[in-house]
Amino acid sequence: MGGLVKDLVLLIILLAAVVLGSYLVRLFWSQVLKRIARRTPTKLDTMIVEATERPAFLLVLLGGFYLVFQRFSTHPALAGTPWLKVINGVFFVAAALAFTRFLYALIKAILDWYLAEVAVRTETRVDEEFIPLFARLLKVVLYFIAITVILGYFKVNLTGFIATAGVASLAIALAAQETIANWISGFAIMVDRPFRVGDRIELPDGQVGDVYQIGLRSTKILSFDNNLIIVPNTEMAKSRIINFGYPNPRARIAQTIGVAYGSDLDKVKRVLLEICNNHKDVLKEPPPAVYFTEFGEFSLKLFLACWVADYRELFRVRDELNMEIKRRFEQEGIEIPFPQREVRLKSK
């Protein structure tokens, strides 16, 4: 009886020592290692120490408990009993899951550092969009491997498990083939970059808007009515898109102006060119141009073309030019005709 009490006291002392040692390791991790990491020129060290603090504590705690268990596994009360295998199995499962968590926390810290320090400096958003997805997939893969190792330890037949996982993966792929196609198209858009966030584009149905966000599944476009148009990436990848902001934001104002028959076209051209050249937002290169293009049914038609530096100013500049054209035409006596017909009645 005295020996049993002595062993029980020793067990309690060893378990308390393991818990105390684990907390000392965690204290060392959070106080010493973290301070050292903060003195380095990069934030990577700090992020790794912070992310792995708890998983490392669990690993040390489980390792200590396992050593204590091995110390008492030869005790007459446990030797040869089924409980020995059960406890061994529990420790193996816990250690495998704890190590997987530690490994995932380590890799996740590196990925988070890359997103915070490197990805924001790149021109493309591919890494910012796909690294979170990669982190989630990595977590699934790591835990799948851990479960496979655990089942192998318990001598479970993995052939059926792997076959079932393969069939399930195929079923998921077939069910989510549209989503996967959108992901692939989104990746292609981010790599090829036919348009970027902030570019003004025109969709095949004629809708025009600014690209608000390029996601994994869809592209969001903010229309002039402040409505968000959400288009699946597969449609964006295979459609004919007009990009007004690429390769540069310069845009052309092109419109047809009609004047009455009998107007002095040299004078009309001179007035139009003066209006364009005097506007501060109309580019001097390429220079504005006016062409007489057509003898219309009711008017002589001239084509006016000029350029502005930014397509976002297109509507404002066009409005200001039209207002000035109307004012100068009235001042110069240039008539802008309206449709009219002359009807003659022939008498018998």
Helices and strands as residue ranges (DSSP letters): H 2-27, I 28-33, H 34-38, H 44-72, H 82-113, I 114-118, G 119-121, H 126-153, H 158-175, H 177-192, E 200-202, E 208-214, E 218-223, E 228-232, H 233-238, E 242-243, E 251-259, H 265-278, E 289-295, E 300-308, G 311-313, H 314-332
